[in-house]
Amino acid sequence: MKKKNRRILHVFSWILFIIYLVVMVYFLFFSEQFGRVPSDEYHYNLEPFAEIKRYTSHIKEIGYFYVIINLAGNIICFMPLGFVLPVLSHKKWGVFRITCISFLASLLIELTQLFSKLGSCDVDDIFMNTCGGLLGYILFLICNRIYHIATRKKKTRRK
């Protein structure tokens, strides 16, 4: 990729990443549709997989839409983090680093929700968010591999 195109991709990625962060902060802390209203009580779940089991076992009562929003939403919400970080940084990213960053970012969000009493702190969310970051990184690796294969084919045609 030419240096100019790489620079444009880098700037575009930063813009998208900032938009992603703003949207994520809105939905995680300010969206009333997702229960982000101030409370006098702490809401938390420290039992692993309890909320996931509750959602899947009561899917008809809760509704398919809300179950998908909660479970898939937590995963999808963190996929851009795992995908965009390697694009933004020239550091060598790997599964371990992306997993740690995703975990720490999720932990920070959940603790902020707990102490601000906006939403609920849920260990299941940390698990799903971390998986989302990891899936985003796997998607990045796949896209990166496809790009390099396509670039190699293009170079061999020119010769």
N, C-alpha and C positions, 0 to 999 in steps of 0.2 A: 504494500500500500504506500502510495506517495506520502511524503511528509505533510503536505498541505491537507490531504484527505484525512490523514491520521489526526491532525490537529482539529479539524472540523468535527470528526467523530468524538474526540475527547471533550470539546466544548459542548456539543450536543448531549453527550452522556451526562455531563455535570448538570446541565439544565434539567434534563429528565429526572436525574437523581434528586435534585432540590424539590422539584414538583412532587415527586414520590414521597419525600419526607414530609412535606407540608400536608399532603392528602392523608398520609398515615397518621400524623399527629392529630389532625382534625377528627378522623374516625375513632381513634383510640382514646381521645380525651374530651372532645367537645360535641360529638354527634349524639343528639338526644334520641334518635331512632335506635341507637345501639345501647341505650341505657346509661349514657354518660351524663347523668345528672348528679349534682352534689347530694351526698348522703351523710347522715349522722353516724352511720355504722360502717364498720369494716366488713368487706365482702371478700372472702378468700376460700380457696380449696387447696389443701396441701397433700391430698391423697391422689397419687398417680392414677390416671385413667378413669377416675370417678366420673368426671363430667362427660368424657367420651362415651362411657358405658351408659350413663343416664340419657344422653342424647340419642344414642342408637337404640336403646331398649324402649324409649317412649317416642319414637319417630312419628307415629300417627297422631299422638296427642299434641306434640310440639309443632308438627308440620314439617314436611320435607324441605321446604324453602328455608326455614330457620335453622334446621339441622345442617344443611349444606352451607349456609352463610357462616355459621359458627365454626364448623369443622374444616371445610375447605377454605373458608375465608382466612383462617389463621395460617394455613399453609401458603396460600397464594399471596397473602400480604407480605411475606418475607422472601418470596422468590426473587423479586427485583434486587434485593440486597445481595444475594449470592451471585446474581448475574452481572450486575453493574460494577461491583467493587473491583473485579479483575480488569474491567475495561478502564476504570478511572485511574488505577494505580499501576505503576511499572514493577511493583514488587512481585515476587514469585508467590502466587497464591496456591493453596492446596486445600485438600479436603479438611485437614485438621484446623487450619487457620480460619477458613470460612465457617466451619462448625462452631469454633470458639467465638468468633465475632457475632454470629447469629444468636448463639446462646446468651452472650453477655448483653447484647442489645435487647433481646427479649426479656431477660431478667430485669434490666433497668426499667423497661416499660411496665412490667408487672408490678415491680416495687413502687414505681411512681403512681400507678393506679391504686395500689393498696394505701399508701400514705396520703394521697390526695382525696381518697374515698370517692373516686370517679371510676365506675366500672368495678371489676373484681380482679383480684390477683389469683391466677389459676396456674398450677403446675402443669396442667395439660396444655395450656396455651404456650408455655415455654417449650414444651416438647414439640408441638406442632409447628411453632414458628421456627425452631431450629431445623426441623425437617424441611420446611419451606426454603430456608436459606441454602441448605445443602442441595435440594432439588434445583434451585436456581443456578447454583454453581455447576451442577451436572449438565443442565441445559446450555450454559455458557461453553463448557468443554465440547459438547456436541456441535454447537454452532461454530466454534473456533476451528474444530477439526474439518467441518464441511467447508469453511472459508479457505483453509489452507489447501485442501484438496482441489477446490475450484481454481484457486490462484495458480497452483502448480500446473494444472491442465492448460490454463490460459497462457502461461509462460512457454510451455512446450509447443503450443500451436504457433506462437510468434516466431520460433526458431526455424 
